[in-house]
Amino acid sequence: MVGIWNTLFGYALFFALDALFEKIFSPRYVAYMSAMALSNIAAIANAYVFHKYVTFKSTVRGRGILSEFLKFSTTYVVTLCLSLILLPLFVEMLHIPPRVGALFILGICTMVSYLGHSRFSFRGGKAAL
């Protein structure tokens, strides 16, 4: 359920920001790339809280939370970079509308982030990779 929530939250935010930025920014890629970056940052904060306490039931407390958050964020840096590389390829080369391309990318990044979090972010300091 957490994965579904975060997926919907992140995509809805991207969709809304892209629609807003499309009216404000020119050229078009500035709008969809800005929307992708900002929606990812917000989704990371949202995802950390829900994954920590619900999905992976992490018991890390105190200073360990900072280390855990940094590992968690590292996983999302990978998916953010993947998104920022793939989105312009889908839009500019394949001529797929940004909001549709983002759906394809979302599927790819969901798998990558789940593997990263389950094997690295919430492993209590020991990565299973």
N, C-alpha and C positions, 0 to 999 in steps of 0.2 A: 504494500500500500504506500509505503514511503517513496519508493521509486516512482510509482505512478504520480503521486502528489508532486514530487520535485520535477518530474518531466513536464507535467501540465503547467506548473508554476513558471518554470524556465521558458517554456515555449510561449506561453501567454504573454509573459513580459517581453520576450523578443518581438512577438507579433505586434504588441501595442507600441513599443518603442520604434520599431521599423515603420509602422504606419505614421507615427508622429514625425519622426526624423525625415521621412520621405517628403513631407511637406516643407521642411525647414532647410535641408541640406541639398546641395547640388555639387558635384555629381552624385549619382545614385549610390555608388559604392560607399561613400562616406556615411550615408544613412544606415545601410544594412550592416556595415562593419562596426559602426558605433553601437548599434542596437545589439549586435552579437556580443561585443566586449562587455557592455554594461549589464546585459541580462545574465551573462555568465557570472559576473562578480556577485550580483544579488543572489543568484541561485546557489553559489558556493556557500554563502552564509546560511541560507535556508537549509541546504542539504546537510551541512555539518551538524547542526542541532538535531535534526530528525534522524540522521544516520547514527550519530553517537548514542542517542538515548533510546531509539526504537529499533532500528535495523540490527545494529551490531552490539547493542547493550553494553557499551564500553563502560568500565568501572574506573577508568583513569581519572584522577582528581588532582587538584593543586597545580604545581608546576608542570606536571606531566601533560596537562591539557594543551599547553603551548606546543610541546613536541608533537603531540598527536595531531593538533590542528595544522602544523607545518607539514607533516606527512600527508594529511588529508588534502591540503592545498596543493602539494606537489602533484598528486594524482590529477587534480583539476587543471593544473597548468598544462599538463599533457593534453587533456581534452580541449582546453581553450585553444592551444596552439593548433591542434588538429582542426578545430572548427574554423579558425581564422585562415587556415591554408585551404581547406576544402570549400568553404562558402564561395569565395571568388571564382574558384574553378567551376563550380556548379553553375554560378550565375553568368560569368563572363564567357566561359568556353562552351558550356553545354546549353546555355540560354534557358536555364530553369529559373523561374521567379524566386527571389530570395526566401520568401516564406515557405515555399515548397522545398527548396534546397535545404533549408534549416531542418525540416522534418526528416529528410534522409540522414543528415549529419547527426541528428538527435539519436537515431537508432544506433549508429556506430559508436557515438560517444557514451551512450548508456552502457553498452557492453564493456567498453574500455574502463569506464569509471567503476563499475561494479567489481570487475576483476582487480583493479588497483586498490579499491577500498577493502575488499575482503581479504586480500593477500598482503597488503602493505599498511594502509592507514590505521587500521584498528587491530593490529597484531601485537600490541604491547611491547613494541620495540624490536620484534623479530619478524622480518619479512619472510613470507613463504615462497617468494619468487626465486 
